[in-house]
Amino acid sequence: MPVDKQSIAAFAKRPRRAPALRAKAHREPAKARRPAADATVAHRKTMDRLLDRTVTAPLKAVVENEAEALRKLLRRNVGYGKRLASKADLAVARQHLHQHLLRVGRAAGVSLVESTRETQTEAVRALAKFAHTLSPKTGTVLDDTAAVSKIINKHRKALESGRRQAGAALTQNIREAAKVELRALNLEGMSVDALSAKVREIAARQWWQIERTIRTESSIAFNTTQHTAFKALADDIPGLMMRWTELVSDVTGVPLDSRVANDSLVLHGQVAAVGSLFTMPPHPLAPSKMVGKTWAHPPNRPNDRSVLTPWVPGDGVPAWRWDGSKRVNLK
């Protein structure tokens, strides 16, 4: 969808000519910021760091080990060299591929379930750190161990169940995708070496589905837990609101990487009272199927990397709310 620069400019937090939105990389301009602005920048990156450390990197190692095991099985049972591959070779390769993806899918599901509590704990810990920026002298309820345990336990079982189901769906999806690719494979003139290489390529191509599931489920666990923690914080920080924060610069309005989608640009910076809903407003960059929809917290779609961050009037972080018909900028 072409980017309408004038529309973005009209939607920005202050009048200015909108910059190109698809910068490959963006570095925040070096300038003095208030503590809350720095905390917002740090907090929105927490989930990605958590994602890489807790789930993605360990699971990537498992997948790489399984890929090597698949290579050895194919070499042993299909053979190697320039001999032309047969339908029997393909049948053996198919069986090994499907078993490989079954193991990978199950490993992803187990990893998600086992990392639930750590993801939740990190969410509350990061929010508590941010809250100290807004309330540095008195502290907050998130400093209380018993209160934090109550917040985490409220959704832990439901989150684990959802992650278990996501792992099962992922396993089915990657096996079905591989089955479609194998069905279209033409063996004519293909050696057993080429067949084995093709099967391993098909296996490797399923990683994007695994990574998307990991990101989506991490966002669900992180933000669901934060949403509950916000309700606990409300009495400690007067005027506290929830802010929908994307990987978008608060200084320029430019995406911080190339994966930021148009709907993220529209929602970035919207605030809502604790316990109320966020709304997708009508805007040229907003997908028509999303306009008017509401969410209690991110994510609002698969692979969404947005997070809730605290916001209070006067903290120096730009924000806006939707009053039902227009955008209202806040300070």
SEPAFI-349174 format. One record per atom (N, C-alpha, C): atom name; x, y, z; residue in one letter. Coordinates in steps of 0.02 Angstrom, whole numbers, plus 50000, padded with zeros to 5 digits. Example, Ala and Ser with C-alpha at 12.3 -4.5 7.8 and 13.67 -1.06 7.14 Angstrom:
<kemars>
N,50660,49716,50390,A
CA,50615,49775,50390,A
C,50660,49835,50390,A
N,50642,49888,50354,S
CA,50684,49947,50357,S
C,50645,50002,50394,S
</kemars>
This chain:
<kemars>
N,50042,49940,50000,M
CA,50000,50000,50000,M
C,50044,50062,50000,M
N,50038,50109,49954,P
CA,50080,50168,49952,P
C,50071,50210,50015,P
N,50126,50238,50038,V
CA,50123,50279,50098,V
C,50103,50350,50079,V
N,50051,50375,50110,D
CA,50027,50442,50099,D
C,50061,50488,50150,D
N,50112,50524,50129,K
CA,50151,50564,50176,K
C,50109,50620,50206,K
N,50065,50650,50167,Q
CA,50023,50704,50194,Q
C,49977,50679,50248,Q
N,49952,50617,50239,S
CA,49907,50589,50290,S
C,49945,50577,50355,S
N,50005,50552,50348,I
CA,50045,50541,50408,I
C,50060,50607,50443,I
N,50076,50657,50404,A
CA,50091,50722,50434,A
C,50032,50749,50472,A
N,49972,50740,50444,A
CA,49912,50764,50477,A
C,49898,50727,50541,A
N,49922,50665,50543,F
CA,49908,50622,50600,F
C,49962,50627,50654,F
N,50017,50661,50638,A
CA,50074,50664,50684,A
C,50058,50705,50745,A
N,50102,50700,50794,K
CA,50087,50732,50858,K
C,50094,50808,50855,K
N,50131,50834,50807,R
CA,50136,50907,50798,R
C,50144,50921,50724,R
N,50124,50979,50699,P
CA,50128,50994,50628,P
C,50201,50991,50604,P
N,50213,50951,50555,R
CA,50279,50948,50524,R
C,50274,50907,50460,R
N,50321,50916,50416,R
CA,50321,50876,50355,R
C,50342,50806,50373,R
N,50302,50757,50353,A
CA,50317,50688,50372,A
C,50377,50663,50334,A
N,50423,50627,50367,P
CA,50482,50599,50334,P
C,50463,50535,50298,P
N,50510,50508,50259,A
CA,50498,50443,50226,A
C,50488,50391,50280,A
N,50436,50349,50272,L
CA,50418,50304,50326,L
C,50455,50238,50327,L
N,50486,50221,50272,R
CA,50517,50155,50268,R
C,50593,50159,50272,R
N,50619,50197,50319,A
CA,50691,50199,50328,A
C,50715,50130,50349,A
N,50772,50109,50321,K
CA,50798,50042,50337,K
C,50818,50038,50410,K
N,50847,50090,50435,A
CA,50867,50090,50506,A
C,50859,50162,50531,A
N,50844,50168,50594,H
CA,50833,50235,50621,H
C,50866,50240,50689,H
N,50902,50293,50698,R
CA,50932,50306,50763,R
C,50901,50369,50792,R
N,50882,50365,50855,E
CA,50851,50422,50888,E
C,50900,50481,50887,E
N,50877,50541,50870,P
CA,50921,50600,50873,P
C,50948,50610,50943,P
N,51011,50631,50946,A
CA,51041,50642,51011,A
C,51015,50708,51039,A
N,50974,50704,51091,K
CA,50948,50764,51122,K
C,50926,50747,51193,K
N,50921,50798,51234,A
CA,50901,50786,51304,A
C,50828,50765,51306,A
N,50815,50714,51346,R
CA,50746,50691,51354,R
C,50730,50685,51428,R
N,50666,50688,51443,R
CA,50646,50677,51512,R
C,50653,50603,51529,R
N,50659,50586,51593,P
CA,50668,50516,51613,P
C,50613,50470,51586,P
N,50551,50493,51584,A
CA,50496,50451,51559,A
C,50505,50434,51486,A
N,50533,50481,51447,A
CA,50544,50469,51376,A
C,50598,50415,51367,A
N,50651,50419,51406,D
CA,50703,50368,51403,D
C,50676,50300,51426,D
N,50634,50301,51477,A
CA,50605,50239,51502,A
C,50559,50207,51450,A
N,50524,50249,51412,T
CA,50480,50223,51359,T
C,50521,50188,51305,T
N,50575,50219,51285,V
CA,50619,50189,51234,V
C,50646,50122,51259,V
N,50667,50120,51322,A
CA,50695,50058,51349,A
C,50642,50004,51356,A
N,50583,50024,51379,H
CA,50531,49975,51393,H
C,50505,49942,51330,H
N,50498,49980,51275,R
CA,50471,49951,51214,R
C,50518,49900,51184,R
N,50583,49902,51205,K
CA,50631,49854,51179,K
C,50637,49791,51223,K
N,50607,49794,51282,T
CA,50613,49740,51330,T
C,50587,49674,51303,T
N,50528,49677,51271,M
CA,50497,49615,51247,M
C,50540,49580,51195,M
N,50570,49619,51149,D
CA,50612,49588,51098,D
C,50673,49556,51129,D
N,50704,49589,51178,R
CA,50761,49560,51212,R
C,50742,49496,51248,R
N,50685,49499,51283,L
CA,50659,49440,51318,L
C,50646,49384,51269,L
N,50616,49401,51213,L
CA,50599,49353,51162,L
C,50661,49316,51137,L
N,50713,49355,51122,D
CA,50774,49324,51096,D
C,50808,49280,51147,D
N,50812,49304,51210,R
CA,50848,49268,51262,R
C,50811,49207,51287,R
N,50746,49214,51297,T
CA,50708,49162,51332,T
C,50682,49107,51286,T
N,50660,49125,51226,V
CA,50628,49075,51184,V
C,50664,49065,51117,V
N,50675,49119,51081,T
CA,50699,49112,51012,T
C,50767,49080,51007,T
N,50817,49105,51044,A
CA,50884,49078,51039,A
C,50888,49005,51059,A
N,50859,48985,51117,P
CA,50861,48914,51136,P
C,50825,48869,51086,P
N,50768,48892,51060,L
CA,50731,48852,51013,L
C,50767,48848,50946,L
N,50799,48902,50926,K
CA,50838,48901,50865,K
C,50893,48849,50868,K
N,50924,48841,50927,A
CA,50976,48790,50936,A
C,50946,48720,50930,A
N,50886,48710,50957,V
CA,50852,48645,50951,V
C,50838,48630,50878,V
N,50812,48680,50842,V
CA,50795,48670,50771,V
C,50858,48654,50730,V
N,50913,48687,50746,E
CA,50975,48673,50710,E
C,51000,48602,50723,E
N,50993,48579,50785,N
CA,51012,48510,50802,N
C,50967,48461,50765,N
N,50903,48476,50763,E
CA,50856,48431,50728,E
C,50870,48431,50652,E
N,50891,48489,50625,A
CA,50908,48492,50554,A
C,50968,48448,50538,A
N,51016,48447,50582,E
CA,51074,48404,50572,E
C,51055,48330,50578,E
N,51010,48315,50625,A
CA,50986,48245,50631,A
C,50949,48225,50568,A
N,50909,48270,50540,L
CA,50873,48256,50478,L
C,50922,48243,50421,L
N,50974,48283,50416,R
CA,51024,48273,50364,R
C,51055,48203,50368,R
N,51072,48182,50428,K
CA,51103,48116,50438,K
C,51054,48060,50421,K
N,50991,48068,50441,L
CA,50941,48016,50425,L
C,50930,48009,50350,L
N,50927,48065,50316,L
CA,50918,48063,50244,L
C,50978,48031,50209,L
N,51036,48047,50233,R
CA,51097,48018,50204,R
C,51099,47943,50214,R
N,51078,47922,50275,R
CA,51080,47851,50291,R
C,51026,47811,50255,R
N,50965,47838,50251,N
CA,50908,47799,50227,N
C,50885,47814,50155,N
N,50906,47872,50130,V
CA,50891,47888,50060,V
C,50953,47878,50017,V
N,51010,47889,50048,G
CA,51073,47881,50013,G
C,51101,47948,49991,G
N,51156,47945,49954,Y
CA,51188,48007,49931,Y
C,51223,47992,49865,Y
N,51238,48045,49830,G
CA,51271,48039,49765,G
C,51226,48061,49708,G
N,51246,48042,49648,K
CA,51212,48065,49587,K
C,51158,48016,49564,K
N,51148,47961,49600,R
CA,51096,47914,49580,R
C,51029,47950,49577,R
N,50988,47935,49525,L
CA,50923,47967,49518,L
C,50876,47944,49574,L
N,50841,47993,49603,A
CA,50795,47977,49657,A
C,50732,47944,49630,A
N,50706,47898,49669,S
CA,50645,47861,49650,S
C,50587,47883,49694,S
N,50527,47858,49677,K
CA,50468,47872,49718,K
C,50477,47841,49787,K
N,50511,47785,49791,A
CA,50524,47754,49856,A
C,50569,47798,49898,A
N,50619,47829,49866,D
CA,50662,47876,49902,D
C,50622,47935,49928,D
N,50577,47960,49886,L
CA,50535,48016,49906,L
C,50491,47998,49965,L
N,50464,47937,49965,A
CA,50421,47915,50020,A
C,50460,47913,50086,A
N,50522,47889,50083,V
CA,50564,47888,50144,V
C,50580,47959,50167,V
N,50597,48001,50119,A
CA,50614,48071,50136,A
C,50554,48107,50166,A
N,50495,48094,50138,R
CA,50434,48124,50165,R
C,50422,48104,50238,R
N,50431,48040,50252,Q
CA,50421,48016,50320,Q
C,50470,48050,50369,Q
N,50533,48055,50349,H
CA,50583,48087,50392,H
C,50567,48161,50402,H
N,50545,48195,50349,L
CA,50529,48266,50355,L
C,50471,48277,50402,L
N,50419,48237,50396,H
CA,50360,48246,50438,H
C,50376,48231,50512,H
N,50418,48181,50524,Q
CA,50439,48167,50593,Q
C,50482,48223,50620,Q
N,50525,48250,50578,H
CA,50567,48307,50597,H
C,50524,48367,50618,H
N,50474,48384,50577,L
CA,50432,48441,50593,L
C,50388,48428,50653,L
N,50370,48366,50664,L
CA,50332,48348,50725,L
C,50373,48362,50786,L
N,50436,48343,50785,R
CA,50481,48355,50842,R
C,50493,48430,50852,R
N,50502,48466,50797,V
CA,50514,48538,50802,V
C,50452,48574,50830,V
N,50394,48556,50805,G
CA,50332,48588,50829,G
C,50320,48574,50903,G
N,50332,48513,50923,R
CA,50323,48495,50994,R
C,50374,48532,51037,R
N,50435,48539,51013,A
CA,50486,48575,51051,A
C,50466,48648,51059,A
N,50437,48678,51007,A
CA,50414,48747,51011,A
C,50358,48754,51063,A
N,50311,48707,51063,G
CA,50257,48709,51112,G
C,50282,48702,51183,G
N,50328,48656,51194,V
CA,50356,48646,51261,V
C,50394,48709,51283,V
N,50433,48737,51237,S
CA,50471,48797,51254,S
C,50426,48855,51273,S
N,50371,48863,51236,L
CA,50324,48917,51252,L
C,50293,48907,51321,L
N,50270,48847,51335,V
CA,50238,48834,51399,V
C,50287,48844,51456,V
N,50347,48818,51449,E
CA,50396,48822,51503,E
C,50422,48893,51515,E
N,50416,48936,51465,S
CA,50441,49005,51473,S
C,50386,49054,51494,S
N,50326,49029,51506,T
CA,50270,49073,51522,T
C,50283,49115,51583,T
N,50300,49083,51638,R
CA,50311,49120,51701,R
C,50368,49170,51694,R
N,50422,49150,51661,E
CA,50479,49196,51654,E
C,50458,49257,51613,E
N,50419,49246,51560,T
CA,50395,49302,51520,T
C,50351,49349,51561,T
N,50307,49320,51601,Q
CA,50263,49361,51644,Q
C,50304,49399,51696,Q
N,50351,49364,51726,T
CA,50392,49396,51778,T
C,50432,49454,51750,T
N,50459,49444,51690,E
CA,50497,49498,51658,E
C,50452,49556,51641,E
N,50390,49542,51622,A
CA,50343,49596,51606,A
C,50330,49639,51667,A
N,50318,49607,51725,V
CA,50304,49645,51786,V
C,50367,49681,51810,V
N,50424,49648,51805,R
CA,50487,49679,51826,R
C,50502,49741,51785,R
N,50492,49736,51719,A
CA,50505,49794,51675,A
C,50456,49851,51690,A
N,50393,49834,51703,L
CA,50344,49885,51719,L
C,50358,49918,51786,L
N,50381,49878,51834,A
CA,50399,49905,51899,A
C,50457,49955,51893,A
N,50505,49938,51851,K
CA,50562,49983,51840,K
C,50539,50048,51809,K
N,50494,50043,51761,F
CA,50466,50103,51729,F
C,50427,50143,51781,F
N,50388,50110,51822,A
CA,50346,50144,51872,A
C,50389,50185,51920,A
N,50449,50162,51934,H
CA,50494,50200,51979,H
C,50516,50265,51947,H
N,50515,50268,51881,T
CA,50530,50332,51847,T
C,50475,50383,51860,T
N,50413,50359,51865,L
CA,50356,50403,51876,L
C,50344,50416,51950,L
N,50364,50368,51992,S
CA,50353,50374,52064,S
C,50416,50353,52101,S
N,50470,50392,52095,P
CA,50536,50370,52120,P
C,50542,50368,52196,P
N,50503,50407,52232,K
CA,50512,50413,52304,K
C,50473,50362,52344,K
N,50411,50351,52324,T
CA,50367,50308,52365,T
C,50367,50235,52344,T
N,50388,50220,52283,G
CA,50382,50152,52259,G
C,50310,50136,52241,G
N,50298,50073,52220,T
CA,50230,50054,52199,T
C,50214,49984,52224,T
N,50153,49963,52211,V
CA,50131,49897,52231,V
C,50172,49842,52197,V
N,50203,49858,52141,L
CA,50242,49808,52104,L
C,50308,49792,52139,L
N,50322,49828,52195,D
CA,50381,49811,52235,D
C,50364,49757,52287,D
N,50300,49740,52291,D
CA,50278,49690,52340,D
C,50276,49621,52309,D
N,50314,49575,52337,T
CA,50321,49507,52308,T
C,50254,49472,52304,T
N,50214,49477,52357,A
CA,50149,49442,52358,A
C,50103,49470,52304,A
N,50104,49536,52295,A
CA,50061,49567,52244,A
C,50082,49545,52175,A
N,50147,49542,52163,V
CA,50173,49520,52098,V
C,50153,49448,52084,V
N,50159,49405,52134,S
CA,50139,49334,52125,S
C,50065,49328,52107,S
N,50024,49370,52139,K
CA,49952,49369,52124,K
C,49939,49390,52052,K
N,49974,49441,52029,I
CA,49966,49465,51960,I
C,49985,49410,51911,I
N,50042,49378,51923,I
CA,50067,49326,51877,I
C,50020,49265,51877,I
N,49998,49245,51936,N
CA,49957,49184,51940,N
C,49887,49193,51912,N
N,49865,49254,51907,K
CA,49796,49266,51883,K
C,49786,49236,51813,K
N,49835,49242,51770,H
CA,49827,49219,51700,H
C,49873,49162,51681,H
N,49917,49140,51727,R
CA,49969,49093,51707,R
C,49941,49029,51677,R
N,49892,48998,51708,K
CA,49866,48935,51682,K
C,49833,48944,51614,K
N,49795,48999,51607,A
CA,49762,49011,51543,A
C,49814,49025,51488,A
N,49867,49061,51506,L
CA,49919,49075,51457,L
C,49955,49011,51437,L
N,49969,48968,51486,E
CA,50002,48905,51470,E
C,49959,48862,51425,E
N,49894,48861,51439,S
CA,49848,48822,51398,S
C,49847,48850,51327,S
N,49844,48916,51320,G
CA,49844,48947,51254,G
C,49908,48933,51216,G
N,49964,48933,51251,R
CA,50028,48920,51219,R
C,50033,48846,51198,R
N,50005,48803,51238,R
CA,50004,48732,51220,R
C,49964,48722,51156,R
N,49907,48755,51152,Q
CA,49865,48751,51092,Q
C,49900,48782,51031,Q
N,49936,48837,51043,A
CA,49972,48870,50989,A
C,50027,48824,50962,A
N,50060,48787,51007,G
CA,50111,48740,50986,G
C,50083,48684,50944,G
N,50023,48660,50964,A
CA,49991,48606,50926,A
C,49970,48631,50856,A
N,49942,48692,50854,A
CA,49922,48720,50789,A
C,49983,48732,50745,A
N,50038,48756,50775,L
CA,50099,48767,50738,L
C,50124,48701,50707,L
N,50124,48648,50746,T
CA,50147,48583,50722,T
C,50107,48561,50661,T
N,50042,48569,50665,Q
CA,49999,48550,50609,Q
C,50012,48594,50548,Q
N,50021,48658,50560,N
CA,50030,48705,50504,N
C,50095,48693,50466,N
N,50149,48682,50503,I
CA,50213,48673,50469,I
C,50215,48606,50432,I
N,50181,48556,50459,R
CA,50179,48491,50424,R
C,50136,48495,50362,R
N,50081,48532,50366,E
CA,50038,48540,50307,E
C,50074,48580,50253,E
N,50109,48633,50273,A
CA,50146,48673,50224,A
C,50199,48631,50189,A
N,50234,48589,50227,A
CA,50285,48546,50197,A
C,50254,48495,50151,A
N,50196,48469,50170,K
CA,50161,48419,50129,K
C,50144,48448,50060,K
N,50121,48511,50060,V
CA,50103,48544,49997,V
C,50165,48551,49953,V
N,50221,48571,49982,E
CA,50283,48579,49943,E
C,50307,48512,49916,E
N,50303,48459,49956,L
CA,50325,48393,49933,L
C,50281,48368,49876,L
N,50217,48383,49881,R
CA,50170,48359,49831,R
C,50186,48390,49762,R
N,50214,48450,49763,A
CA,50229,48485,49700,A
C,50299,48468,49674,A
N,50336,48426,49711,L
CA,50404,48410,49692,L
C,50407,48366,49630,L
N,50449,48384,49583,N
CA,50458,48346,49521,N
C,50524,48308,49526,N
N,50520,48242,49526,L
CA,50579,48200,49535,L
C,50619,48190,49470,L
N,50591,48210,49415,E
CA,50623,48197,49351,E
C,50694,48227,49349,E
N,50743,48184,49338,G
CA,50812,48206,49333,G
C,50844,48226,49399,G
N,50810,48214,49456,M
CA,50835,48234,49521,M
C,50876,48179,49554,M
N,50935,48196,49576,S
CA,50977,48147,49610,S
C,50956,48141,49683,S
N,50980,48089,49716,V
CA,50964,48082,49787,V
C,50995,48138,49828,V
N,51054,48162,49807,D
CA,51084,48220,49841,D
C,51038,48281,49836,D
N,51011,48293,49775,A
CA,50967,48350,49765,A
C,50902,48342,49803,A
N,50876,48281,49807,L
CA,50815,48268,49844,L
C,50825,48284,49918,L
N,50880,48260,49946,S
CA,50894,48272,50017,S
C,50901,48347,50030,S
N,50936,48382,49985,A
CA,50944,48454,49993,A
C,50877,48490,49990,A
N,50834,48468,49945,K
CA,50768,48499,49937,K
C,50726,48489,50000,K
N,50728,48429,50026,V
CA,50689,48414,50087,V
C,50713,48456,50145,V
N,50778,48465,50151,R
CA,50804,48506,50205,R
C,50787,48580,50195,R
N,50784,48602,50133,E
CA,50762,48671,50119,E
C,50689,48681,50140,E
N,50648,48632,50125,I
CA,50577,48636,50144,I
C,50571,48641,50220,I
N,50610,48602,50256,A
CA,50609,48604,50329,A
C,50630,48673,50355,A
N,50683,48700,50326,A
CA,50709,48764,50348,A
C,50660,48821,50335,A
N,50621,48814,50281,R
CA,50574,48867,50263,R
C,50516,48873,50312,R
N,50508,48827,50358,Q
CA,50453,48831,50406,Q
C,50470,48874,50466,Q
N,50533,48897,50471,W
CA,50553,48936,50529,W
C,50512,48999,50537,W
N,50492,49030,50482,W
CA,50455,49093,50488,W
C,50390,49082,50526,W
N,50358,49024,50517,Q
CA,50297,49010,50554,Q
C,50311,49000,50629,Q
N,50367,48968,50643,I
CA,50387,48957,50712,I
C,50401,49024,50746,I
N,50439,49066,50712,E
CA,50457,49131,50741,E
C,50395,49175,50751,E
N,50349,49174,50703,R
CA,50288,49213,50710,R
C,50247,49191,50771,R
N,50242,49125,50780,T
CA,50205,49099,50838,T
C,50239,49120,50903,T
N,50305,49116,50906,I
CA,50342,49136,50966,I
C,50329,49210,50981,I
N,50334,49252,50931,R
CA,50325,49324,50941,R
C,50254,49340,50964,R
N,50206,49308,50932,T
CA,50136,49321,50949,T
C,50120,49299,51020,T
N,50141,49239,51038,E
CA,50127,49213,51105,E
C,50165,49251,51159,E
N,50225,49274,51143,S
CA,50263,49314,51191,S
C,50229,49381,51203,S
N,50203,49410,51149,S
CA,50166,49474,51156,S
C,50103,49465,51198,S
N,50068,49409,51187,I
CA,50007,49396,51226,I
C,50023,49390,51300,I
N,50073,49350,51317,A
CA,50091,49339,51387,A
C,50116,49403,51419,A
N,50159,49439,51383,F
CA,50189,49500,51410,F
C,50136,49553,51424,F
N,50094,49566,51375,N
CA,50046,49621,51381,N
C,49985,49603,51423,N
N,49964,49540,51422,T
CA,49909,49519,51466,T
C,49928,49529,51538,T
N,49990,49509,51555,T
CA,50014,49517,51624,T
C,50021,49591,51642,T
N,50048,49630,51595,Q
CA,50054,49702,51608,Q
C,49986,49735,51618,Q
N,49937,49714,51580,H
CA,49871,49743,51586,H
C,49844,49735,51657,H
N,49854,49676,51686,T
CA,49833,49664,51755,T
C,49874,49706,51803,T
N,49939,49712,51789,A
CA,49983,49751,51832,A
C,49964,49825,51831,A
N,49942,49849,51774,F
CA,49920,49919,51769,F
C,49862,49933,51817,F
N,49816,49886,51822,K
CA,49760,49895,51867,K
C,49783,49900,51939,K
N,49835,49861,51956,A
CA,49862,49865,52023,A
C,49899,49930,52035,A
N,49929,49958,51983,L
CA,49968,50020,51989,L
C,49925,50083,51993,L
N,49864,50079,51968,A
CA,49823,50138,51960,A
C,49816,50180,52024,A
N,49811,50147,52081,D
CA,49802,50184,52144,D
C,49867,50217,52167,D
N,49924,50192,52143,D
CA,49988,50219,52165,D
C,50012,50279,52124,D
N,49989,50283,52062,I
CA,50014,50337,52018,I
C,49954,50377,51991,I
N,49940,50435,52020,P
CA,49883,50476,51998,P
C,49887,50493,51924,P
N,49831,50487,51890,G
CA,49828,50504,51819,G
C,49857,50453,51772,G
N,49876,50394,51798,L
CA,49908,50343,51757,L
C,49862,50320,51700,L
N,49891,50315,51640,M
CA,49856,50289,51583,M
C,49900,50237,51548,M
N,49868,50196,51506,M
CA,49904,50146,51467,M
C,49919,50177,51398,M
N,49979,50166,51375,R
CA,49999,50193,51309,R
C,50017,50134,51262,R
N,49989,50135,51202,W
CA,50004,50084,51151,W
C,50069,50107,51117,W
N,50123,50071,51130,T
CA,50189,50093,51107,T
C,50219,50043,51058,T
N,50232,50067,50998,E
CA,50261,50026,50945,E
C,50336,50042,50937,E
N,50368,50006,50892,L
CA,50438,50021,50876,L
C,50439,50079,50826,L
N,50420,50137,50852,V
CA,50415,50198,50812,V
C,50446,50254,50853,V
N,50484,50296,50820,S
CA,50515,50352,50855,S
C,50463,50403,50879,S
N,50468,50422,50943,D
CA,50424,50473,50969,D
C,50447,50543,50948,D
N,50507,50548,50922,V
CA,50534,50613,50901,V
C,50514,50628,50829,V
N,50519,50578,50785,T
CA,50508,50590,50713,T
C,50446,50556,50686,T
N,50419,50506,50721,G
CA,50363,50467,50695,G
C,50384,50415,50645,G
N,50449,50403,50637,V
CA,50475,50355,50588,V
C,50482,50286,50620,V
N,50467,50232,50583,P
CA,50478,50165,50610,P
C,50551,50153,50627,P
N,50563,50114,50680,L
CA,50631,50101,50701,L
C,50662,50041,50665,L
N,50622,50004,50627,D
CA,50649,49954,50582,D
C,50599,49942,50525,D
N,50618,49899,50478,S
CA,50577,49890,50418,S
C,50517,49845,50428,S
N,50509,49816,50487,R
CA,50454,49769,50499,R
C,50392,49803,50529,R
N,50396,49868,50543,V
CA,50339,49903,50572,V
C,50285,49912,50519,V
N,50225,49887,50534,A
CA,50171,49889,50485,A
C,50132,49954,50490,A
N,50091,49967,50438,N
CA,50053,50030,50436,N
C,50005,50038,50495,N
N,49972,49983,50515,D
CA,49925,49989,50571,D
C,49961,50008,50635,D
N,50024,49987,50641,S
CA,50064,50006,50699,S
C,50078,50081,50700,S
N,50091,50109,50641,L
CA,50103,50181,50636,L
C,50041,50221,50659,L
N,49983,50195,50643,V
CA,49921,50230,50661,V
C,49908,50227,50736,V
N,49918,50169,50767,L
CA,49901,50160,50838,L
C,49955,50188,50885,L
N,50016,50194,50861,H
CA,50071,50214,50906,H
C,50055,50279,50944,H
N,50064,50275,51010,G
CA,50055,50334,51052,G
C,49985,50344,51079,G
N,49937,50302,51058,Q
CA,49869,50310,51084,Q
C,49868,50290,51158,Q
N,49833,50328,51199,V
CA,49827,50312,51269,V
C,49754,50298,51286,V
N,49746,50258,51338,A
CA,49679,50241,51362,A
C,49682,50237,51438,A
N,49627,50254,51470,A
CA,49623,50247,51542,A
C,49633,50174,51562,A
N,49662,50163,51620,V
CA,49674,50095,51643,V
C,49608,50056,51645,V
N,49606,50000,51611,G
CA,49546,49959,51608,G
C,49500,49974,51550,G
N,49513,50028,51513,S
CA,49471,50043,51455,S
C,49504,50016,51391,S
N,49477,50035,51333,L
CA,49498,50003,51270,L
C,49534,50051,51223,L
N,49576,50023,51181,F
CA,49608,50060,51126,F
C,49566,50050,51064,F
N,49565,50100,51020,T
CA,49523,50099,50960,T
C,49564,50114,50898,T
N,49553,50076,50845,M
CA,49584,50092,50781,M
C,49542,50146,50747,M
N,49570,50206,50739,P
CA,49532,50261,50708,P
C,49533,50255,50631,P
N,49487,50289,50598,P
CA,49489,50290,50525,P
C,49550,50331,50503,P
N,49588,50304,50457,H
CA,49649,50336,50435,H
C,49671,50302,50371,H
N,49701,50338,50323,P
CA,49722,50307,50260,P
C,49767,50246,50269,P
N,49807,50245,50322,L
CA,49852,50188,50333,L
C,49821,50132,50373,L
N,49762,50143,50400,A
CA,49730,50092,50441,A
C,49695,50041,50396,A
N,49709,49976,50404,P
CA,49672,49925,50365,P
C,49597,49932,50377,P
N,49557,49931,50325,S
CA,49485,49943,50331,S
C,49453,49893,50379,S
N,49478,49831,50380,K
CA,49448,49781,50424,K
C,49463,49794,50498,K
N,49511,49839,50512,M
CA,49527,49854,50582,M
C,49493,49917,50607,M
N,49472,49961,50562,V
CA,49444,50025,50583,V
C,49382,50015,50627,V
N,49383,50047,50685,G
CA,49327,50041,50732,G
C,49335,49985,50782,G
N,49383,49940,50770,K
CA,49393,49885,50817,K
C,49428,49910,50880,K
N,49416,49874,50934,T
CA,49446,49894,50999,T
C,49484,49835,51029,T
N,49533,49853,51071,W
CA,49574,49802,51105,W
C,49589,49827,51175,W
N,49591,49780,51222,A
CA,49609,49797,51291,A
C,49684,49810,51296,A
N,49722,49776,51254,H
CA,49795,49782,51255,H
C,49823,49747,51193,H
N,49886,49759,51175,P
CA,49916,49722,51121,P
C,49922,49647,51141,P
N,49930,49603,51092,P
CA,49935,49615,51020,P
C,49866,49619,50988,P
N,49863,49651,50930,N
CA,49799,49653,50893,N
C,49803,49612,50828,N
N,49859,49577,50819,R
CA,49867,49533,50760,R
C,49929,49490,50772,R
N,49939,49438,50731,P
CA,50000,49397,50738,P
C,50062,49439,50725,P
N,50115,49421,50761,N
CA,50181,49452,50752,N
C,50183,49525,50775,N
N,50134,49546,50813,D
CA,50132,49615,50838,D
C,50184,49623,50893,D
N,50224,49676,50889,R
CA,50278,49687,50938,R
C,50264,49747,50984,R
N,50204,49773,50983,S
CA,50188,49830,51025,S
C,50182,49809,51098,S
N,50193,49858,51141,V
CA,50188,49846,51214,V
C,50149,49903,51247,V
N,50122,49888,51304,L
CA,50092,49940,51346,L
C,50148,49974,51384,L
N,50146,50041,51387,T
CA,50192,50078,51430,T
C,50151,50127,51471,T
N,50175,50144,51531,P
CA,50139,50192,51573,P
C,50144,50263,51544,P
N,50092,50302,51554,W
CA,50093,50372,51533,W
C,50053,50413,51583,W
N,50081,50470,51601,V
CA,50045,50519,51643,V
C,50053,50588,51611,V
N,50004,50631,51619,P
CA,50010,50699,51590,P
C,50073,50734,51614,P
N,50108,50765,51566,G
CA,50167,50804,51583,G
C,50231,50764,51587,G
N,50230,50699,51568,D
CA,50291,50661,51576,D
C,50339,50669,51516,D
N,50319,50710,51467,G
CA,50364,50725,51411,G
C,50359,50677,51353,G
N,50316,50627,51359,V
CA,50307,50578,51305,V
C,50244,50596,51266,V
N,50249,50605,51200,P
CA,50189,50623,51161,P
C,50136,50569,51163,P
N,50074,50589,51166,A
CA,50019,50540,51169,A
C,49956,50572,51139,A
N,49907,50530,51126,W
CA,49843,50555,51100,W
C,49789,50505,51119,W
N,49728,50528,51119,R
CA,49672,50483,51131,R
C,49621,50492,51076,R
N,49578,50442,51067,W
CA,49525,50445,51018,W
C,49460,50458,51055,W
N,49427,50514,51038,D
CA,49366,50532,51075,D
C,49302,50506,51043,D
N,49310,50463,50993,G
CA,49252,50435,50958,G
C,49242,50463,50889,G
N,49272,50522,50877,S
CA,49265,50554,50811,S
C,49329,50587,50787,S
N,49374,50602,50833,K
CA,49437,50635,50813,K
C,49492,50619,50862,K
N,49552,50631,50837,R
CA,49612,50622,50879,R
C,49622,50685,50921,R
N,49638,50675,50985,V
CA,49650,50730,51031,V
C,49721,50721,51058,V
N,49766,50768,51041,N
CA,49834,50765,51065,N
C,49838,50784,51139,N
N,49881,50751,51175,L
CA,49888,50762,51247,L
C,49960,50781,51263,L
N,49968,50814,51320,K
CA,50035,50833,51342,K
C,50047,50808,51414,K
</kemars>
